[in-house]
Amino acid sequence: MNVFNQLEMDTLMKLNFSGYKTKKLLTAALLALGCYSAVNPAWAVDIIISGRITDPGAHPVSGAKVVVFDDEATWSASAVSDADGKFSIKHEECQSCFVEITPRHKGELAAALIEEVNGKQNRRFLIQLHHGFLVRGNVVDKEGRPLKDVVVKISSADPSDDSSARIHGGGAAVTSKNGDYELCLTPGQKQLTIINEKYPTLVKHLVQRFQVTSDGALENIVLPEKHRTN
């Protein structure tokens, strides 16, 4: 005898489950109980971003971390490149997303950032990483307290850069428990965007510009409080 009767099943199937993990767990539970037999329910749509990562000499880069974020960084999915530099990531369907590539050994090769990726269709990329400089920084509140799990997205701000240069001119990182982040970046003018989904009393976005000319540390980024309206 099934745990769910037909009325409960009909109600359950009509609910709008927006969480990706919830959808996967629900599907597994229903299949295990014998209550659901569809092979590919409507919510089980996996979009795949795949590709290959190489160095400036076209040699494969293994161990690079590849992370896909939706544009507001409300979720992420990741993978690590294999011995041939290949990776494949399944992620939740979305309107648009960005892909961040971080080499295993920071300081040797620069990170890369692919923005405005269509989040509704499979995509494949061939990414050749460049050499760069190691840049460090911290994100804090106005009291100087470190802010953990804030996304730091860096893009090229040089208007003369073509699409390839913009990809190699950026990167992304998530702050640690000490509020710090570290990225290897190509030289040039950069735009840094903070995406805050964790601290509701602080602003959600903050944009700054800076120049990369050598290894070094940036000044602390202070995330201000939201303006309160009466």
C-alpha positions as a LaTeX table, in Angstrom:
\begin{tabular}{lrrr}
\hline
Residue & $x$ (\AA) & $y$ (\AA) & $z$ (\AA) \\
\hline
Met1 & 0.00 & 0.00 & 0.00 \\
Asn2 & 1.40 & 3.40 & $-0.97$ \\
Val3 & 2.08 & 5.97 & 1.72 \\
Phe4 & 0.31 & 8.65 & $-0.33$ \\
Asn5 & $-3.26$ & 8.26 & $-1.45$ \\
Gln6 & $-4.25$ & 9.59 & $-4.86$ \\
Leu7 & $-5.59$ & 12.90 & $-3.52$ \\
Glu8 & $-2.35$ & 13.58 & $-1.66$ \\
Met9 & $-0.37$ & 12.69 & $-4.77$ \\
Asp10 & $-2.38$ & 15.06 & $-6.97$ \\
Thr11 & $-1.89$ & 17.88 & $-4.47$ \\
Leu12 & 1.82 & 17.18 & $-4.13$ \\
Met13 & 2.42 & 17.16 & $-7.87$ \\
Lys14 & 0.73 & 20.56 & $-8.29$ \\
Leu15 & 2.98 & 22.34 & $-5.80$ \\
Asn16 & 5.56 & 24.73 & $-7.21$ \\
Phe17 & 8.88 & 23.47 & $-5.86$ \\
Ser18 & 11.51 & 26.10 & $-6.70$ \\
Gly19 & 14.49 & 24.61 & $-4.85$ \\
Tyr20 & 16.69 & 22.42 & $-7.03$ \\
Lys21 & 17.69 & 20.05 & $-4.20$ \\
Thr22 & 14.07 & 19.81 & $-3.03$ \\
Lys23 & 13.00 & 18.77 & $-6.52$ \\
Lys24 & 15.67 & 16.09 & $-6.73$ \\
Leu25 & 14.87 & 14.71 & $-3.26$ \\
Leu26 & 11.15 & 14.70 & $-3.98$ \\
Thr27 & 11.66 & 12.80 & $-7.23$ \\
Ala28 & 13.84 & 10.20 & $-5.50$ \\
Ala29 & 11.33 & 9.78 & $-2.67$ \\
Leu30 & 8.38 & 9.31 & $-5.01$ \\
Leu31 & 10.25 & 6.79 & $-7.15$ \\
Ala32 & 11.34 & 4.85 & $-4.06$ \\
Leu33 & 7.76 & 4.68 & $-2.83$ \\
Gly34 & 6.48 & 3.55 & $-6.19$ \\
Cys35 & 4.23 & 6.59 & $-6.35$ \\
Tyr36 & 5.76 & 8.11 & $-9.45$ \\
Ser37 & 7.01 & 6.40 & $-12.56$ \\
Ala38 & 7.85 & 9.22 & $-14.99$ \\
Val39 & 11.46 & 9.00 & $-16.14$ \\
Asn40 & 11.91 & 12.75 & $-16.67$ \\
Pro41 & 9.45 & 14.88 & $-14.67$ \\
Ala42 & 9.03 & 18.49 & $-15.77$ \\
Trp43 & 11.31 & 19.87 & $-13.08$ \\
Ala44 & 14.22 & 17.47 & $-13.73$ \\
Val45 & 15.78 & 19.58 & $-16.49$ \\
Asp46 & 19.56 & 19.66 & $-16.25$ \\
Ile47 & 21.47 & 22.26 & $-18.24$ \\
Ile48 & 25.08 & 21.30 & $-18.91$ \\
Ile49 & 28.06 & 23.63 & $-19.22$ \\
Ser50 & 31.18 & 21.81 & $-20.35$ \\
Gly51 & 34.52 & 22.56 & $-21.91$ \\
Arg52 & 38.29 & 22.29 & $-21.80$ \\
Ile53 & 40.87 & 24.47 & $-20.05$ \\
Thr54 & 44.41 & 24.97 & $-21.36$ \\
Asp55 & 47.44 & 27.13 & $-20.52$ \\
Pro56 & 49.07 & 29.65 & $-22.92$ \\
Gly57 & 50.95 & 26.77 & $-24.56$ \\
Ala58 & 47.69 & 24.89 & $-25.23$ \\
His59 & 48.54 & 22.23 & $-22.61$ \\
Pro60 & 45.60 & 20.93 & $-20.53$ \\
Val61 & 45.10 & 22.47 & $-17.09$ \\
Ser62 & 43.98 & 19.90 & $-14.54$ \\
Gly63 & 42.55 & 20.62 & $-11.10$ \\
Ala64 & 41.05 & 23.99 & $-12.05$ \\
Lys65 & 37.83 & 24.78 & $-10.19$ \\
Val66 & 34.93 & 25.80 & $-12.42$ \\
Val67 & 31.88 & 27.36 & $-10.75$ \\
Val68 & 28.57 & 28.34 & $-12.34$ \\
Phe69 & 26.52 & 31.04 & $-10.55$ \\
Asp70 & 23.16 & 32.45 & $-11.50$ \\
Asp71 & 23.41 & 36.23 & $-12.04$ \\
Glu72 & 22.36 & 37.05 & $-8.46$ \\
Ala73 & 24.56 & 34.30 & $-7.00$ \\
Thr74 & 21.60 & 32.70 & $-5.22$ \\
Trp75 & 22.95 & 29.25 & $-6.17$ \\
Ser76 & 26.10 & 27.73 & $-7.60$ \\
Ala77 & 27.30 & 24.44 & $-9.08$ \\
Ser78 & 30.91 & 23.40 & $-9.55$ \\
Ala79 & 33.35 & 20.87 & $-10.97$ \\
Val80 & 37.11 & 20.36 & $-11.26$ \\
Ser81 & 38.90 & 19.90 & $-14.58$ \\
Asp82 & 40.37 & 16.44 & $-15.18$ \\
Ala83 & 43.81 & 15.40 & $-16.48$ \\
Asp84 & 42.80 & 16.47 & $-19.99$ \\
Gly85 & 41.55 & 19.84 & $-18.77$ \\
Lys86 & 37.93 & 18.84 & $-19.38$ \\
Phe87 & 34.97 & 19.65 & $-17.13$ \\
Ser88 & 31.20 & 19.22 & $-17.16$ \\
Ile89 & 28.68 & 20.84 & $-14.82$ \\
Lys90 & 24.95 & 20.22 & $-14.50$ \\
His91 & 23.05 & 23.19 & $-13.15$ \\
Glu92 & 19.57 & 24.49 & $-12.55$ \\
Glu93 & 17.91 & 26.22 & $-15.47$ \\
Cys94 & 18.00 & 30.01 & $-15.20$ \\
Gln95 & 17.72 & 33.10 & $-17.37$ \\
Ser96 & 21.40 & 33.97 & $-17.26$ \\
Cys97 & 24.51 & 32.89 & $-15.37$ \\
Phe98 & 28.25 & 33.45 & $-15.17$ \\
Val99 & 31.10 & 30.95 & $-15.11$ \\
Glu100 & 34.25 & 31.41 & $-13.04$ \\
Ile101 & 37.46 & 29.44 & $-13.59$ \\
Thr102 & 40.17 & 29.35 & $-10.91$ \\
Pro103 & 43.43 & 27.41 & $-11.48$ \\
Arg104 & 44.54 & 25.06 & $-8.71$ \\
His105 & 47.86 & 26.84 & $-8.14$ \\
Lys106 & 47.03 & 30.50 & $-7.64$ \\
Gly107 & 49.68 & 32.89 & $-8.85$ \\
Glu108 & 50.74 & 30.87 & $-11.89$ \\
Leu109 & 47.74 & 31.36 & $-14.17$ \\
Ala110 & 45.06 & 34.02 & $-13.99$ \\
Ala111 & 41.40 & 33.31 & $-13.30$ \\
Ala112 & 38.80 & 33.73 & $-16.04$ \\
Leu113 & 35.17 & 34.86 & $-16.03$ \\
Ile114 & 32.51 & 34.22 & $-18.67$ \\
Glu115 & 29.50 & 36.49 & $-18.16$ \\
Glu116 & 25.97 & 36.59 & $-19.59$ \\
Val117 & 25.84 & 32.87 & $-20.33$ \\
Asn118 & 22.44 & 31.64 & $-21.48$ \\
Gly119 & 21.16 & 29.55 & $-18.57$ \\
Lys120 & 18.54 & 27.72 & $-20.62$ \\
Gln121 & 20.69 & 25.78 & $-23.07$ \\
Asn122 & 23.76 & 23.57 & $-23.02$ \\
Arg123 & 27.03 & 25.38 & $-23.71$ \\
Arg124 & 30.61 & 24.28 & $-24.37$ \\
Phe125 & 33.70 & 26.48 & $-23.95$ \\
Leu126 & 37.38 & 26.23 & $-24.82$ \\
Ile127 & 39.24 & 28.39 & $-22.29$ \\
Gln128 & 42.92 & 29.26 & $-22.58$ \\
Leu129 & 44.18 & 30.78 & $-19.33$ \\
His130 & 46.77 & 33.59 & $-19.25$ \\
His131 & 49.43 & 34.58 & $-16.74$ \\
Gly132 & 48.59 & 37.25 & $-14.17$ \\
Phe133 & 49.16 & 38.86 & $-10.77$ \\
Leu134 & 47.92 & 37.72 & $-7.36$ \\
Val135 & 45.42 & 40.16 & $-5.83$ \\
Arg136 & 44.10 & 39.86 & $-2.27$ \\
Gly137 & 41.46 & 41.73 & $-0.31$ \\
Asn138 & 38.87 & 41.68 & 2.47 \\
Val139 & 35.16 & 42.48 & 2.68 \\
Val140 & 33.95 & 43.91 & 6.01 \\
Asp141 & 31.04 & 45.82 & 7.52 \\
Lys142 & 31.34 & 49.40 & 8.83 \\
Glu143 & 32.56 & 48.07 & 12.19 \\
Gly144 & 35.36 & 46.17 & 10.48 \\
Arg145 & 33.80 & 42.76 & 11.05 \\
Pro146 & 34.61 & 40.22 & 8.30 \\
Leu147 & 31.78 & 39.18 & 5.98 \\
Lys148 & 31.74 & 35.52 & 5.00 \\
Asp149 & 30.16 & 33.99 & 1.86 \\
Val150 & 29.98 & 37.22 & $-0.13$ \\
Val151 & 30.63 & 36.86 & $-3.87$ \\
Val152 & 33.39 & 39.07 & $-5.30$ \\
Lys153 & 33.07 & 39.28 & $-9.10$ \\
Ile154 & 35.78 & 41.04 & $-11.09$ \\
Ser155 & 35.43 & 42.01 & $-14.75$ \\
Ser156 & 37.58 & 43.86 & $-17.24$ \\
Ala157 & 36.76 & 47.59 & $-17.28$ \\
Asp158 & 38.94 & 48.43 & $-20.27$ \\
Pro159 & 36.64 & 49.56 & $-23.11$ \\
Ser160 & 39.23 & 48.53 & $-25.70$ \\
Asp161 & 39.14 & 44.86 & $-24.62$ \\
Asp162 & 37.49 & 42.43 & $-27.03$ \\
Ser163 & 35.32 & 39.54 & $-25.82$ \\
Ser164 & 38.33 & 37.23 & $-25.35$ \\
Ala165 & 40.21 & 39.82 & $-23.28$ \\
Arg166 & 37.13 & 40.41 & $-21.13$ \\
Ile167 & 36.92 & 36.68 & $-20.35$ \\
His168 & 40.58 & 36.53 & $-19.32$ \\
Gly169 & 40.40 & 39.87 & $-17.53$ \\
Gly170 & 38.07 & 38.75 & $-14.77$ \\
Gly171 & 37.32 & 36.19 & $-12.11$ \\
Ala172 & 35.16 & 35.52 & $-9.08$ \\
Ala173 & 35.64 & 34.35 & $-5.51$ \\
Val174 & 33.59 & 33.78 & $-2.36$ \\
Thr175 & 34.91 & 35.34 & 0.85 \\
Ser176 & 36.15 & 33.05 & 3.63 \\
Lys177 & 35.17 & 33.19 & 7.30 \\
Asn178 & 37.78 & 35.95 & 7.68 \\
Gly179 & 36.15 & 37.96 & 4.90 \\
Asp180 & 39.16 & 37.55 & 2.63 \\
Tyr181 & 39.40 & 36.61 & $-1.05$ \\
Glu182 & 42.27 & 35.98 & $-3.45$ \\
Leu183 & 42.42 & 35.95 & $-7.24$ \\
Cys184 & 45.09 & 35.85 & $-9.90$ \\
Leu185 & 44.18 & 38.52 & $-12.47$ \\
Thr186 & 45.57 & 39.74 & $-15.77$ \\
Pro187 & 46.90 & 43.33 & $-15.82$ \\
Gly188 & 44.57 & 46.23 & $-16.58$ \\
Gln189 & 41.61 & 48.20 & $-15.33$ \\
Lys190 & 39.02 & 46.12 & $-13.47$ \\
Gln191 & 35.50 & 46.49 & $-12.15$ \\
Leu192 & 34.81 & 44.77 & $-8.85$ \\
Thr193 & 31.20 & 43.90 & $-8.01$ \\
Ile194 & 30.11 & 42.66 & $-4.59$ \\
Ile195 & 27.04 & 40.39 & $-4.62$ \\
Asn196 & 25.61 & 40.03 & $-1.12$ \\
Glu197 & 22.86 & 37.46 & $-0.57$ \\
Lys198 & 23.68 & 36.65 & 3.06 \\
Tyr199 & 23.39 & 39.88 & 5.06 \\
Pro200 & 19.89 & 41.40 & 4.66 \\
Thr201 & 20.71 & 44.64 & 6.51 \\
Leu202 & 23.60 & 45.43 & 4.15 \\
Val203 & 23.43 & 46.57 & 0.53 \\
Lys204 & 23.08 & 43.80 & $-2.02$ \\
His205 & 25.50 & 45.21 & $-4.60$ \\
Leu206 & 28.57 & 47.42 & $-4.46$ \\
Val207 & 30.75 & 48.38 & $-7.44$ \\
Gln208 & 34.32 & 49.70 & $-7.40$ \\
Arg209 & 37.14 & 50.07 & $-9.92$ \\
Phe210 & 40.85 & 49.42 & $-9.54$ \\
Gln211 & 44.00 & 48.81 & $-11.59$ \\
Val212 & 46.07 & 45.61 & $-11.62$ \\
Thr213 & 49.78 & 46.23 & $-12.28$ \\
Ser214 & 51.49 & 43.79 & $-9.90$ \\
Asp215 & 50.90 & 41.38 & $-7.01$ \\
Gly216 & 49.35 & 43.14 & $-4.04$ \\
Ala217 & 46.49 & 43.74 & $-1.62$ \\
Leu218 & 43.50 & 45.99 & $-2.17$ \\
Glu219 & 42.03 & 48.23 & 0.51 \\
Asn220 & 39.25 & 46.70 & 2.60 \\
Ile221 & 35.87 & 46.82 & 0.89 \\
Val222 & 33.32 & 48.15 & 3.37 \\
Leu223 & 29.78 & 46.99 & 2.66 \\
Pro224 & 27.41 & 49.73 & 3.92 \\
Glu225 & 23.99 & 49.29 & 5.47 \\
Lys226 & 20.85 & 49.67 & 3.40 \\
His227 & 19.16 & 53.05 & 3.49 \\
Arg228 & 16.15 & 52.86 & 5.76 \\
Thr229 & 12.89 & 54.40 & 4.61 \\
Asn230 & 10.21 & 55.58 & 7.01 \\
\hline
\end{tabular}
